Amino acid sequence: MRRGLFLSLIMLMTPVAGYAQIAAPVAAETPTDPALLAKAQPIVAVILPDGTMEKMMGPMMQKMMGPMMDGMTKMPIREFLKVGGMNPEKADSLGQGTMEQVMAIIDPKFRKRMDVIVNTMMPAMGRFMSRYEPDMRAGMAEAFAHRYSAAELDQIAAFMKTPVGAKFGAGFMELATDPHYLGRMQKVMPQMMQAMPEILKSSEAELAKLPKPRTYDQLSQAERDRLVTLIGADPAKAN
């Protein structure tokens, strides 16, 4: 149950986590024009100055997580079970008990425990991501160079040099942690949890057309040997 709640906590952090997601490398369709890149770099320096990620994922996010946690733990547990794969009809036959009510019995220090996790994990994540801000700036500059023309980049740069532009640029990344934005996202989460079983059904028909994953017994000896090598298991115990 604690793991499920932690995963839900991660879902709530999606607006911020989106900036930090690690995805498979995306190959650029065309080389980046050095001249456009040079125009984009000063713009990105305003949008993503040093320390932005640590600031966003540290004190700013910590301040927001309390209300978000309150909203999530007040949801009926049966909604979490639906997302976990329980038959919706079976889940609806359960009571209206919330995570907050259940954990008050099982773990009276549950909320304190989650506070400790948030207050240590988020700053640590911010410190980790701050190491990659140069890469983020480089990628953002390349994106700008591909999306805007030289004239458009000049106009954006000119705007960034104005007081309003500088304020807009410096706070752009932090919009994802603004309480007004997060408050709206918080309101969406209960509806999203309720809709998730139906959303997951959208892929069931197509997934049913695919062959099921093979079990270890169905693998050839060569495939078993390769698998054992990949995971570093003891061949004698694996076979």
N, C-alpha and C positions, 0 to 999 in steps of 0.2 A: 504493500500500500504506500509506503514511504517513497519507493522508487517511482510509482505512478504519479504521486504528487510532485516529485521533483521534475519529472518530465513535463508535467503541466506548467510548472514554474518556468521551464525553459521556453515553452510555447508562449507564455505571457511576455517573455523578453524578446520576442521575435523582431519588433521594430528596431531594437538596437543590435541584436545579434545579426540581423541581416547585413550589417556593414562588416561583420567579422567572419562570415561564413567561409569555410574552406571548400572550394569547389575544384573540380577537375580543370586543368589548364585549358583555356580557350584560345585556339589559334587565331591570330589576327588575320582578317581577310586580305588586307592590303598593308604594305609598310606604312609606318607613320611618317608624315612629312616633317622633317626637322624644323622647318620654318614655322609651321603651325604649332609644333610641340613647344617651341621656344616662346610662343605667344601664350600658350595655355599654362605653362608652369607658374608664372607669377599669379595667375588667377587661383590656381589650386593651392598655392602657398597661403592665400588669404582664407580659403574655405577650410583647409585642413592644416592649421598651424600645429607646431609641436605640442604634445600634451593633450590633444583633443580627445583621443580614445580613453586615456586614463581618467580624464575629467568626466566624460560621458558615462563610463561604466563603473565609476567609483561613486563619489558623493551624490551625483545627480540621480543615478539609477537607484541607489540605496534609498533615497528619500521617497521614490515612487513605489518601491516594492511593497511597502506596508499596506497601503490601500488596495493594491492589486491582489496581495495575498488574502486580505480580508474578503474580497469579493469571491475569490476562487474557493476558499474553504467553506463558504456558505452555500455552495452548490450541492444538491443531493448527490450522494455517492453513486446512485444508479446511473447518473449521466456519465460519470467516469467509466463505469463498467460497460456502458454501451460503446464508448470509444475503444475500450479494451477488447471488444469483440463479442460481448454477451448479447444474446438474442434480445432485441428491443422489447418484445412482449414480456419476456421473462424478467428483464430489468425493471420494467414498469410495474411488475407485480410486487416489487420490493418496497420497503418503506421510504419515507421522505427524509431519512436521517442524512445529515450533512457530514462532510469531512471534519468540520470543526467539532461537532457533537461526538462523533466516534472517537476522535483523537483525544478529546478531553478525558475519555475513559481509559483508552489504551496508553496514552502518553501525555500526561498533564503538562509536560515541558515541551510539547511538540512545537508550539509557536516560537518559543525561545530557541529551540533547536534550529528551526528554519531561519530565524533571524541571524543566528550565528553563521549559517551556511551562506546566506545572502551577503552579510557584512564582511565575510572573508573571501568568498568566491568572486564577487563582482570587482573589488579592487585588484585582486590577483589577475583576473582576466583583463582588466584595463592595463595593468603593467605589462602583461604579455603582449597585448595588441599594440601598445605604444612602440614596441620594438620594430613593428612592421609598418609604421606610418610612412617611412620613405617609400616603401613599395606601393602603399596605397596611393600616395601622392603621384608616383610615376604612372600607375595605372589610370588614375583619374585624369591626369594630363593627357595621356594618350587617347582616352575616351573623348575629351573635349576637342582634341585635335582632329578626330574623325567625325565629330558631330557638327562642328561649326567651321565656317569659312574664316579666312584671315580677317575680313572686314567685321564679321560678327564677333570674333575674339577681341578685336580692337575695341569694339563698343562695350563688350562685357568688362574688359580691363579698365576702360575709362570709368565705367559705373563703379567698379570696385574701389576706385581711387577717391570717390566722393564719400562724405561722411555716412550717408545712408547705405551706399554700396558696401563700405567697409563693415558696417554693423550687420548688414544682411549676410555678407560672406562669412564673417567670423562666427555667426550664430547658426549658419545653415545646417551643419551636421548635428547640432544640439537640438534641432527641432524634434527629432525622434524621441527625445526624452522630456519634451515639454509636458507639464501636467495636463494641459488642455487636450493635447493629442492622445496621451496615454489614458486619460479619463474616458475618452470616446472608445478607445480600443478595449478598455476594461469592460465597458458595457456590452461590447460585441461578444466577449468570450463565452458567456453562458449560452447564447444562441448558437455560437459556433460549435460548442461541445454537443448540444442537442442535435445539430444538423450533421455532425461528423459521421454517424452510421450511414445516413443516406448518401453522403458525399463518397464514402468508401465503396458503396454499392456501384457507383458509376464505373469502377474498374473491374468489378467481379466478372462480368460477362466476357470481357477480353482476356482476363487472367485464366478463365476456365478453358480457353482454347489452347493454352500453352501446356506442354507436358509438365508433370510434377517433378520437382527436384529429385535426383536420385539419392538413394540411401547408400551407405558405405558398402553394403553387401552387393549392390548392383554395379559397383565399379570394377574395372579390369584390374589385374595385378599391377600393371604399369601405372594406372591412374592412382591406385592406392599408394604405391611407392612415391609417386610425385607429390601426392597430398601430404604424406608423412614428412617428406623433405621440406615442404613449404611451411608446415606448422611446427617443425622441429620436435615431433613426437618420437617416442621410443618405438622403432619398427616392430620389435618383438611383442610389445603390448598392443600395438595397433592391429596387428594381424592375428 
